[in-house]
Amino acid sequence: MKIRSFTERDRASVLALWEACELTRPWNDPNADIDRKIRFQPELFFVGSMDDAVMASAMAGYDGHRGSVFYLAVHPDFQGLSYGEKLMLHIEQVLTGLGCPKLNIVVRRSNDRVLRFYDKQSYEPDDVVSIGKRLISDT
């Protein structure tokens, strides 16, 4: 897998990947999420490809205090083959290079499979409550 920054020509493939991985939700417009990301730290929007075909993605961020990862996806045909781990290691290295001391990841409590994935990468639950407030409606 080759890891590189997202380019506009990847958009359709990334959207299809997110659908295949069941990452999209009716209240989030994935196109708007891509538009927002390419306006802010586009160099931290990564895709993994094989033979120029996108098969993985992740949006990372760093605000000077904590790092984050959203939309980590590996196409179902390639899951369980260490591509997710390689992409996360790449993100960790990039964020460490920026001086990021800690990476926070939000996972739905009901998503046992993804929680097991992160557990294998030495991520641990934090004693925090994730709260949110929608400022811009996508619907």
C-alpha positions in Angstrom: 0.0 0.0 0.0 1.3 3.5 -0.9 0.2 6.2 1.5 -0.1 9.8 0.1 -2.2 12.9 0.6 -5.7 13.1 -0.8 -6.1 14.8 -4.2 -9.4 15.8 -5.8 -9.2 13.0 -8.3 -9.6 10.6 -5.3 -13.0 12.0 -4.2 -15.3 9.5 -5.9 -13.1 6.6 -4.8 -13.0 7.8 -1.2 -16.8 8.4 -1.1 -17.3 4.8 -2.4 -14.8 3.5 0.2 -16.7 5.2 3.0 -20.0 3.7 1.8 -18.4 0.3 1.5 -17.2 0.6 5.1 -20.5 1.9 6.3 -18.9 5.2 7.7 -21.5 7.6 6.3 -24.5 8.8 8.3 -27.6 10.6 7.1 -26.9 13.7 9.2 -23.3 14.1 7.7 -22.7 15.0 4.1 -19.5 13.2 3.2 -18.8 15.6 0.3 -19.1 18.5 2.7 -16.7 16.7 5.1 -14.2 16.4 2.3 -14.6 20.0 1.3 -14.0 21.1 4.9 -10.9 19.0 5.3 -9.3 20.2 2.1 -9.7 23.7 3.4 -7.9 22.9 6.7 -4.8 20.8 6.9 -5.3 19.0 3.6 -1.9 17.5 4.0 -3.3 15.4 6.8 -6.0 13.8 4.7 -4.4 10.5 3.6 -5.3 7.8 1.2 -3.8 4.3 0.8 -3.6 3.0 -2.7 -2.6 -0.2 -4.5 -2.0 0.0 -8.3 -3.4 3.6 -8.1 -6.7 2.4 -6.7 -7.8 3.9 -3.4 -8.4 1.2 -0.8 -7.9 3.1 2.5 -8.3 6.6 3.9 -8.0 8.7 7.1 -8.5 12.3 8.0 -6.0 13.4 10.7 -5.8 16.7 12.4 -3.6 18.5 15.0 -4.7 21.7 16.8 -1.5 22.3 18.7 -2.7 20.4 21.7 -4.2 17.0 20.5 -4.3 15.0 17.4 -7.4 13.4 16.0 -8.4 10.8 13.3 -11.7 10.5 11.6 -12.9 8.4 8.6 -10.3 5.7 9.0 -11.3 3.2 6.4 -9.9 0.1 4.7 -12.0 -1.4 2.0 -13.6 -4.6 3.2 -11.7 -6.7 0.7 -8.4 -5.6 2.4 -9.4 -5.6 6.0 -7.4 -7.8 8.4 -4.3 -7.5 6.3 -2.5 -4.8 8.4 -3.3 -1.9 6.1 -5.2 -0.1 8.8 -2.3 -0.5 11.2 0.1 0.8 8.6 -2.1 3.9 7.9 -2.4 4.6 11.7 1.4 4.2 12.1 1.9 6.7 9.3 -0.4 9.1 10.9 1.2 8.7 14.3 4.7 9.4 12.8 3.4 12.5 10.9 1.7 13.9 14.0 4.7 13.1 16.2 6.8 15.0 13.7 4.5 18.0 14.2 5.0 17.8 18.0 1.6 16.2 18.8 1.8 14.7 22.3 -1.4 12.7 22.2 -3.9 11.3 19.7 -7.6 11.2 20.6 -10.0 9.0 18.5 -13.8 9.0 18.8 -15.4 5.6 18.2 -19.0 4.7 18.6 -19.4 2.6 21.8 -21.3 0.0 19.8 -18.6 -0.5 17.3 -16.8 -3.5 18.9 -14.8 -4.4 15.8 -13.2 -1.0 15.5 -12.6 -0.8 19.3 -10.8 -4.1 19.1 -8.7 -2.8 16.2 -7.6 0.2 18.2 -7.0 -1.9 21.3 -4.5 -4.0 19.2 -2.7 -0.7 18.4 -2.3 0.1 22.1 -5.1 2.7 22.3 -6.9 2.8 25.6 -10.2 4.2 26.7 -9.9 7.7 28.3 -12.0 8.6 31.3 -13.8 11.3 29.3 -17.2 12.0 27.9 -17.4 13.1 24.3 -19.9 15.9 23.9 -20.8 17.7 20.8 -22.9 20.5 19.3 -23.7 20.8 15.6 -22.9 24.4 14.4 -23.7 23.8 10.7 -26.4 21.4 9.5 -25.5 19.2 6.6 -29.1 18.2 6.0 
